[in-house]
Amino acid sequence: MTGMTELLRTPVLPHRTYAELTARLDHLRAAPRDTGTVHLVVRRAALAAREVLTEGRVDPVKGLVGDNWLSRATSVAIAEGRHLDAQLNVMGARMIRMLAGSLEDQAQAGDQLFLDLDLSVVNLPTGSRLAIGDDAVIEVTAKPHRGCAKFVRRYGDEAMRFVNSEVGNELRLRGFNARVVEAGAVRPGDVVRVLRRGA
């Protein structure tokens, strides 16, 4: 574990403007399509904390072990099994690096996995599966993942407008929700491979 940071910490970098972010679209689009790497693993051990991990473990029942994702699910969602569609929140490494400098500030986005990989709808439609490291496998779910008020506080209104724009949604710049298919360790620097695209 690298460290723990407060939930409402203000990132060090100034908020990026919509124009600044748009100017980096080519860089975002250049993320690798088939084989990428894990940039960051973050555990939300408590509501007001983020843990930047040197190693985590994902599990089909527990999600990211030690994360509080299950406590966020409603009883109805759990009863219907819909909570599994948001076991993991995944965001692109290139996008978060544009918004924040330090790993601790990047962790404020609230996602557990940050990947240097093309997360776009075209490249990874719902049902796509990714192998991470030696054993872990996750699957992209249909549940939308959007920016929220907390995201605005950390990175600004224009960042949220950018990730939720038409092109932002196409590229999934805010990321996607996923479920764990196969358990395994996940570490920064691990290789991420597309196993299949779509269901």
C-alpha positions as CSV (number, residue, x, y, z in Angstrom):
1,M,0.0,0.0,0.0
2,T,1.4,3.4,-1.0
3,G,-0.8,5.6,1.2
4,M,-4.2,7.0,2.2
5,T,-5.7,10.3,1.2
6,E,-8.8,12.2,2.3
7,L,-11.9,11.9,0.1
8,L,-12.4,15.7,-0.3
9,R,-8.8,16.6,-0.8
10,T,-8.4,19.3,-3.5
11,P,-6.0,18.1,-6.3
12,V,-2.8,20.1,-6.7
13,L,-3.2,20.9,-10.4
14,P,-5.4,23.8,-11.4
15,H,-8.7,22.8,-13.1
16,R,-8.2,22.2,-16.8
17,T,-10.4,24.1,-19.3
18,Y,-12.6,22.5,-21.9
19,A,-10.3,23.9,-24.6
20,E,-7.2,22.5,-23.0
21,L,-8.7,19.0,-22.7
22,T,-10.1,19.1,-26.2
23,A,-6.5,19.9,-27.5
24,R,-5.4,16.6,-26.0
25,L,-8.0,14.4,-27.8
26,D,-5.4,12.9,-30.1
27,H,-3.3,11.8,-27.1
28,L,-6.4,10.2,-25.5
29,R,-7.4,8.4,-28.8
30,A,-3.9,7.0,-29.1
31,A,-4.3,4.7,-26.1
32,P,-3.5,1.1,-27.0
33,R,-6.4,-1.0,-28.3
34,D,-5.4,-4.5,-27.5
35,T,-2.7,-4.6,-24.9
36,G,-2.1,-1.9,-22.2
37,T,-1.0,-1.6,-18.6
38,V,-2.4,-0.9,-15.2
39,H,-1.5,2.6,-14.1
40,L,-3.1,2.8,-10.7
41,V,-5.0,0.6,-8.2
42,V,-7.1,2.3,-5.6
43,R,-9.1,0.9,-2.7
44,R,-12.0,2.8,-1.1
45,A,-11.6,1.3,2.3
46,A,-13.9,3.9,3.9
47,L,-16.1,6.7,2.7
48,A,-13.6,9.4,3.5
49,A,-10.4,7.7,2.3
50,R,-8.5,6.4,-0.7
51,E,-5.7,3.8,-0.5
52,V,-3.3,3.8,-3.4
53,L,-2.2,0.2,-3.6
54,T,1.0,-1.5,-4.8
55,E,-1.1,-4.7,-5.0
56,G,-4.8,-5.5,-4.8
57,R,-6.9,-8.5,-5.3
58,V,-10.1,-8.7,-7.3
59,D,-12.7,-11.4,-6.5
60,P,-16.0,-12.3,-8.2
61,V,-17.9,-12.0,-4.9
62,K,-15.9,-9.3,-3.1
63,G,-14.9,-7.1,-6.0
64,L,-11.6,-5.4,-5.0
65,V,-11.0,-7.0,-1.7
66,G,-11.2,-4.5,1.1
67,D,-13.1,-1.9,-1.0
68,N,-16.5,-0.6,0.3
69,W,-18.4,-1.0,-3.0
70,L,-20.9,-3.4,-1.6
71,S,-21.9,-0.9,1.2
72,R,-22.9,1.5,-1.6
73,A,-25.4,-0.9,-3.2
74,T,-29.1,-0.8,-2.3
75,S,-30.8,-3.8,-0.9
76,V,-33.0,-4.0,-4.0
77,A,-29.9,-4.0,-6.3
78,I,-28.3,-6.7,-4.2
79,A,-31.5,-8.8,-4.2
80,E,-31.7,-8.6,-8.0
81,G,-27.9,-9.1,-8.5
82,R,-27.5,-5.7,-10.2
83,H,-24.9,-4.6,-7.7
84,L,-22.4,-6.9,-9.5
85,D,-22.6,-4.6,-12.5
86,A,-20.6,-2.0,-10.6
87,Q,-18.1,-4.1,-8.6
88,L,-15.3,-2.1,-10.2
89,N,-15.1,1.4,-11.6
90,V,-12.4,1.7,-14.3
91,M,-11.0,4.9,-15.8
92,G,-8.4,5.7,-18.4
93,A,-4.9,6.5,-17.2
94,R,-4.4,9.2,-19.9
95,M,-7.5,11.1,-18.9
96,I,-6.8,11.1,-15.1
97,R,-3.2,12.2,-15.8
98,M,-4.5,15.2,-17.6
99,L,-6.6,16.2,-14.6
100,A,-4.2,15.5,-11.7
101,G,-0.5,15.2,-11.1
102,S,0.2,13.0,-8.1
103,L,-1.1,9.5,-7.6
104,E,-3.0,10.6,-4.5
105,D,-4.8,13.4,-6.4
106,Q,-5.6,11.0,-9.3
107,A,-7.0,8.5,-6.7
108,Q,-9.7,11.2,-5.9
109,A,-11.6,10.3,-9.1
110,G,-13.1,7.5,-7.0
111,D,-12.3,4.6,-9.5
112,Q,-10.5,1.5,-8.4
113,L,-8.6,0.7,-11.6
114,F,-6.9,3.1,-14.0
115,L,-5.8,1.5,-17.3
116,D,-3.7,2.8,-20.2
117,L,-6.0,1.2,-22.7
118,D,-8.6,2.3,-25.2
119,L,-11.8,2.2,-23.2
120,S,-14.0,3.4,-26.0
121,V,-17.4,1.9,-26.7
122,V,-16.2,0.8,-30.1
123,N,-13.1,-0.9,-28.7
124,L,-14.7,-2.4,-25.6
125,P,-18.5,-2.9,-26.1
126,T,-20.5,-4.2,-23.2
127,G,-19.5,-7.8,-22.5
128,S,-15.9,-7.3,-23.4
129,R,-13.4,-9.1,-21.2
130,L,-10.0,-8.0,-20.1
131,A,-7.2,-10.1,-18.6
132,I,-5.2,-8.3,-16.0
133,G,-1.8,-9.6,-14.8
134,D,-1.5,-13.4,-14.4
135,D,-5.0,-14.4,-13.4
136,A,-7.6,-11.7,-13.1
137,V,-10.4,-11.2,-15.6
138,I,-13.0,-8.5,-15.6
139,E,-16.0,-7.8,-17.9
140,V,-17.4,-4.5,-19.1
141,T,-21.0,-4.1,-17.9
142,A,-23.8,-1.9,-19.4
143,K,-24.3,0.2,-16.3
144,P,-23.3,3.8,-17.2
145,H,-20.4,5.5,-15.4
146,R,-20.7,9.3,-15.4
147,G,-19.1,12.3,-13.7
148,C,-20.8,13.6,-10.5
149,A,-20.7,16.5,-8.0
150,K,-17.7,15.0,-6.3
151,F,-15.9,14.8,-9.6
152,V,-16.6,18.5,-10.2
153,R,-15.3,19.5,-6.8
154,R,-12.0,17.7,-7.5
155,Y,-11.4,18.4,-11.2
156,G,-13.8,21.2,-12.2
157,D,-17.0,21.8,-14.2
158,E,-15.3,21.9,-17.5
159,A,-13.6,18.5,-16.9
160,M,-17.0,17.0,-16.1
161,R,-18.6,18.6,-19.2
162,F,-15.7,17.2,-21.3
163,V,-15.9,13.6,-20.0
164,N,-19.7,13.7,-20.4
165,S,-19.7,15.2,-23.9
166,E,-20.6,13.2,-27.0
167,V,-17.0,12.4,-27.7
168,G,-16.3,11.9,-24.0
169,N,-19.1,9.3,-23.8
170,E,-17.9,7.6,-27.1
171,L,-14.3,7.3,-25.7
172,R,-15.6,6.5,-22.2
173,L,-13.4,9.3,-20.7
174,R,-15.1,8.9,-17.4
175,G,-14.6,5.2,-17.6
176,F,-16.9,2.2,-17.3
177,N,-18.3,-0.2,-14.8
178,A,-17.1,-3.8,-14.6
179,R,-17.6,-7.0,-12.8
180,V,-15.0,-9.6,-11.8
181,V,-15.1,-12.8,-13.7
182,E,-11.8,-14.5,-12.5
183,A,-10.0,-13.7,-9.2
184,G,-6.4,-12.5,-9.2
185,A,-3.9,-10.0,-8.1
186,V,-3.8,-6.6,-9.8
187,R,-0.8,-4.3,-9.6
188,P,0.4,-1.1,-11.2
189,G,2.5,-2.1,-14.3
190,D,0.5,-5.3,-14.9
191,V,-0.3,-6.1,-18.5
192,V,-3.9,-5.7,-19.5
193,R,-5.1,-7.7,-22.6
194,V,-8.4,-7.7,-24.4
195,L,-9.6,-11.3,-24.3
196,R,-12.8,-10.7,-26.3
197,R,-14.9,-7.8,-27.5
198,G,-18.6,-7.9,-26.8
199,A,-20.7,-10.7,-25.2
